[in-house]
């Protein structure tokens, strides 16, 4: 529905704007990319990190093939299955919007845009 609405009405071209991602799924991928686990997560290092479509594909496959216990150590107890679903949602969203990369905002969207601006990153 979203893809057909954007294509037929051509309200705007989403790929012309940066994709900012908040929530546990993109922050988890950014953390894993940096070698962090749930226990060693550092929000300051995650904020404004870049996550690519290939990163999402890689970590989806990687996490999917781990045991429940090993996945829990990486992403946190209670999030083992949710992160897989979240990765599938982000994967489709990025494809629909025509993005190969997103900027991860650990501070939330509003705060992330302000902090990014203060650091010289235009969002």
N, C-alpha and C positions, 0 to 999 in steps of 0.2 A: 504494500500500500504506500509506504513512504517513498520507495523508489519511483513508483509510477506517478505519484503526485509531483515529485521534484522534476521528473522528466517531462511530463505533459504541461504543467503550468509554468515551468522554468522561472520560478520565483527568484532564484539565485543559483549560482553554481557553488555548491558546498566545497568543492576541491580548491576553490580560490582562497579559502580562509583556513587558518590553522585549526586543527582538531585538538581541542583541549580535553583531556580525560581525567576524571576524578573517580574515586571509589577504590575499593579493595582490589579489583582485578588489575587495572593498569599499574597500580602501585606495587602489587605483588610481582608482576612481570619485571618492572624496573628493578626491584630489590633482587630478584633472582639473577637478573642480568649482571648486577654488581656484586654477586656472590654473597648476598645477605640471606638470612633465613628470618622466620617470624621472630625468633628470639633476638636477632641482632639488627633488626630493622631500624634505620635511621632516617626519619622524615626529612631532615635537612638535605641529605644526599639525594633523596628521591625527587624532591620538588624541582620541577623543570627538566627532569630527565626525558629522554626521547625513547619511545618504544615503537618499533616498526611492525609492520604486518608479518614479516618473517619471524620476529621475536615471538609474536603471539602464536604463530603456527608451531614454532619450535617448542615453546613451553607447554602448549596444549598437548602435543605428542609426548613430550618428556614426562609431564605430570600424570597423564593418563595411564602410562605404563609403569608407574611406581606403585608400590604397595600402599595401602591405606595409611599405614603407620609412617612410612617414609614421607609420604605427601603431607601428613599432619605436621611433621617436624619442620618442613619447609614453609608451609602456608598457614599453619595454626590449626589447633584443634577445633573442629566444628566447621571448618571452611574447606575441607578436603574435596568434597563434591561440588560445592558452590563455585569454586574457582574454575573448574572445568566448564561449567555452564556459562559463567561470566566471560571466559575466553572465547567461547563460541559466539556469544552475543557481540562482543567487541570485534571479532573477526568479520562477521556479517555487516555490522555497522560501518566499519572502515571500507569494506568493499562497496557498499551502497553509496557512501558519501564520496568515494573516489580518492581515498587517502591511503598512503603507504606508511604514514608515520603519525604519531600523536605526541603531544606534549603532556607529560604527567604533572598534575597539580595536586600535591599532597595537602595543601592548605584549604582546599575547597575552591570552587570556581571564582567567586568574587575576590577572596583573599589572594588566590593564586595569580589572578590577572594583575592586581595591585603590586604584589611582591615581584612578579615578573617584570613589570614596568620599572620598578625601582632598581632592578638588576640589569636593566637595559634590554630586556627581551620583549619585543612587541608581539602581543597575542591578539 
